[in-house]
Amino acid sequence: MATNHDIEIAFDAAIDQVQRAAARGLATPDGGSVREQLGQLEFRLRAERANALERKAIDRDWVQKTVRWIVEWMPESDLNIIAALGRIARIK
């Protein structure tokens, strides 16, 4: 079972990566801004963090769906957010 500390650290690291990406002004593969998507992602991460802390478990389905969504718009040159979600997925 995941500890609250493990969940907090993993989600906080992912939120930090989202904020860093927003500060860098990343663009989608077709040149559009990812600012709106990053805002949505931060909101989703914060909501899922609260849910995960409550149930003391990671929703693997949520992680998979979120990664698929991110891959649609995140530039291939920036994998930090996906790596951070991988850390969330590895929590036991």
Secondary structure, DSSP 8 states (H G I E B T S, - for coil): ---HHHHHHHHHHHHHHHHHHHHHT-B-TTS-B-HHHHHHHHHHHHHHHHHHHHHTS--HHHHHHHHHHHHHHS-TT--HHHHHHHHHHT--
